[in-house]
Amino acid sequence: MTHKREIQGVVVKRSGDKTASVLVTRSVLHPKYHKTVKRFKKYLIHDEKNELNVGDSVIAIECRPLSKTKSFRLKTILATGVK
C-alpha cells in the first residue's frame, strides 16, 4: 500500500463545480537568517458533494489525477468558516 499525502488548509475560493481552492501554510527556517518564515501554496481539491464554503478548515488526501491540476480529494471538514 502506498502512502497518501494529507494536506491541511483553509478554503479561499470555490473554483467551479465540485472544486475548491485550498491555501496550505507551512513554516520553514530561513537558511541565512535562521528565522521561521511562512510559505504558502494553493491546491485544487475535489469536493464531491459541493459542501465547502470559503473559510472552512479542511483536510485533503492525495488521489489519482482528476484533472490537469487537481490531485487531492476532500477527507474531512475540521471547522466551518464565518458566513
C-alpha positions in Angstrom: 0.0 0.0 0.0 1.4 3.4 -0.9 1.4 6.3 1.5 -1.0 9.1 0.5 -0.1 12.7 1.4 -2.5 14.7 3.5 -2.7 18.4 3.4 -4.5 20.8 5.8 -5.5 24.2 4.9 -8.3 26.9 4.5 -10.7 27.2 1.6 -10.0 30.5 -0.1 -12.2 30.1 -3.3 -14.9 27.9 -4.8 -13.5 27.1 -8.2 -16.3 25.8 -10.4 -18.4 22.8 -9.8 -17.1 20.2 -7.2 -13.8 22.1 -6.8 -12.3 24.3 -4.1 -9.0 26.1 -3.8 -7.2 25.4 -0.5 -4.4 27.5 0.9 -1.8 25.5 2.8 0.6 27.3 5.1 3.9 25.8 6.4 6.7 27.2 8.5 10.3 26.8 7.4 13.6 28.0 8.8 15.3 30.7 6.7 18.7 29.4 5.6 20.6 32.6 6.2 18.7 34.5 8.9 17.6 31.4 10.9 14.2 32.8 11.4 10.9 31.0 10.9 9.1 32.2 7.8 5.7 31.2 6.3 5.4 29.6 2.9 2.1 29.3 1.1 0.8 27.0 -1.7 -2.6 26.7 -3.2 -4.1 23.3 -4.2 -7.3 22.4 -6.0 -9.3 19.7 -4.2 -12.3 17.7 -5.3 -15.5 18.3 -3.3 -17.9 15.6 -4.5 -21.0 16.9 -2.5 -20.3 20.7 -3.0 -20.4 21.2 0.8 -17.4 23.5 1.2 -17.6 27.2 1.8 -14.9 30.0 1.9 -13.2 30.0 5.3 -13.6 26.3 6.1 -10.6 24.4 7.5 -10.2 21.1 5.7 -8.0 18.0 5.4 -7.5 16.7 1.8 -5.9 13.4 0.8 -3.9 12.7 -2.3 -5.6 10.6 -5.1 -5.2 9.8 -8.7 -5.2 12.9 -11.0 -8.8 14.0 -11.5 -7.8 16.8 -14.0 -4.7 18.6 -15.2 -4.3 20.4 -11.8 -6.5 18.5 -9.4 -4.9 15.5 -7.5 -6.5 15.8 -4.0 -9.9 15.0 -2.7 -11.7 16.1 0.4 -11.2 13.9 3.5 -12.8 15.9 6.4 -14.0 19.4 7.3 -12.4 20.4 10.6 -14.1 23.7 11.1 -16.6 25.8 9.2 -15.9 29.4 8.3 -17.8 32.5 9.2 -20.8 33.2 6.9 
